[in-house]
Amino acid sequence: VGGEQISSIGRGLCVLLGISLEDTQRELEHMVRKILNLRVFEDESGKHWSKSVMDKQYEVLCVSQFTLQCILKGNKPDYHMAMPTEQAECFYNNFLEQLRKAYKPELIKDGKFGAYMQVHIQNDGPVTIELESPAATVDPKQLTKLEKQQQRKEKTRTKVPSESSRERSAPRNKDDPSASSGAEGDVSSEREP
């Protein structure tokens, strides 16, 4: 930050944390458990994906990253789904506190909230894993126009079967040689493209 190194770790996890408007204490607790118990390290015999950061007594570096909440509007990033700064800072500090309570406080490091930081990450592998908290209910006021349109399309798609699915559900004549059992590559039209 400002040309000065404020934090660093050796082996461990670098957590880039994006905080959404929808996030609550429940999501925070879920993420703390997942991060600390995620098996991404090898064991003593060299078996991959066997040990967690806690098993190995490694460090965790947390960086607040609101840009993870980006929604593109054309080519322009939009961050309206990110939690506002004042709330997010409190949430982030609570996240760090929960990590420290669940693990060893001296092994949990962080950057500087809200600062422009140059983060140097050396991936060993490389391994990058995206974790998301369980789906929360969305406040319709927070949805963009495009998201609302997409939701309406999905509702319409599930309520009104397409012409081809109505044809498939119609009774078939056993004597009709053109009738198909559907076993020859018949694809449901209700699938996403």
N, C-alpha and C positions, 0 to 999 in steps of 0.2 A: 504494500500500500504506500503510494507516494515514494517509491524507490527503496522502501525499507521492508525487510522480511519480518513479518509479525507472527508467523506460525509455520511449523513444518512437522512432518512425521516421517518415520522410517516405513517398514512394511506395515500394511494395513489396508484400510478402505478410505477412499476419498468420496464423500457423500455430497452431491450437488442437490440441494433441497429446494424444490419449488413449492411454494405455499399458495394454495387456491383459496378463493373466497368461501368455498364450501367446506374447507377443512375444519374439523372440530377436535376436541380432546381425544375422541375415539380413534380418529385417523392417526393422530400423533402417536398414541400408544401402540397402534398396529405397526406403524413404521419403525418405531424404536425396537420392537420385538423382531421384526423382519431383518433389519439391518444387523443387529447383534447376533442373530442366529442363522443368517444366510451362509450356507456351506459352499464357499468358493475357493478354499485353500486345500492343499494336499496334506495328507497325514504323514506320519513318520516313515511309512513304507513307500511313499511316493504316489499313493492312490489319490487321484484328482477328485475335487468336489466332495470332500469328506469332512473338512473342519471349518468352523466359523472363526470370526475375528476373536471372539472370547476364548474359544478352544486354544487358539494359538497365542493368546495374550498380546495381540497386535494392537496398533493404534487406529484411531478413527479421526479423520479431518473433515469437518463439516463446513460447507460453504453455502450461504444463502444465495439462491439463483432464481430470481423472479422470472427470468426469460424462459424458464421451462414451462411457464403457463401461457406461452405465446399461441395466439390463434392468428393465422394469416388471413388478411383481407386483401386479396390479390397478391401483390408482392410486398405489402407493408405489414410488419408485425404489429399486433394489437395485444395489449396486456391487461385488458379489462377483467379477465378472469383471475388475475393475481390478487392476493389479499393486499389491501392498502398498507402502506409503509408502517404506520403507527401500530396497527393490529399485528402485522406480520412480524415486526421486531419482537413483540411480546411473545408471540407464538414460537418464533425461532429460539428465543432464550429459554422458553419452557421445554422445547424439544431437546436442547443441550442439557438442561437440568435433568430431564428424564433419562437421557443416555448415561449421564454421569451417575445417577442413582442405580441404574440397572447394571452398570459395569464398573470400571475403575476410573474415577474422575480424572486422574493424572494422564490417562490414555486417550481422553477425548479432547481434541483441539478444534479451534475454529478460526475463521477469518474475521473480518470486521464488517458487521452488518451495514449494508447500504453504501459501502465504500466501493470505489472503482479499484478492482484488484486484478493483478496479473497472477493467475493460478497456473502453476507448472505441475502437470500430472505425468508421472511415468507409469504407464500401464504395463504390468507384468503379464504378458500373454498375447495380445491385450485382451482384457476382459472388461466389458461394460454391461451392467445389468440394470434394466429399468424396472423400478418397483413403483406400484401405484397402490394407494389405499383402496379399500373396498368402495364400490360405487355408492355415492351419497345421492339423496334426492336433490334435484336441481330446481332452484327458484326460477320460474319462467321469466321473471323480470330481468334476469341476468343473461338470458340467451340473446344472441345476435339474431338479426333478421334471417340470415342464411340458416342458422341452427333451427329456428322455428319452422322455416319452410321444410327442412329435412325431416323434422319430427312429424309434420303434417303428411308428408309423402309416405313415411313409414306407417303411420296409422291407416292411411288410405290403402296402402299395399296389403296390410293384414286384414282389413275389413272386406275388401272387394277382391274376390279371386279373379285372376286373369282369365281370358278366353280359353287359353290352352289348358288351364287347370280344370275349368268347367267341362271341357271336352273329355278329359281323362276321367273325371268322376262320373260321367254319364255311363249307364250300363252298356256293355258291349255285347254285340251279337256273336254268339259262339260260331255261327256259320259264316261270318264275314271274314274272308281271308286277309283283309287289310287291317283287321283289328290287331292291336299290339298289346302284349302283356306288360310292356314298359321295361322289359329286361334288356332291351337292346339300346341302351344309352339314352333312355328317356330322362330328361333333366327337368326338375321342377322349376317353374317360372318364378317361384316365390323366393328363390335364392338371390342373394346380392350378386351383382355382376362382378 
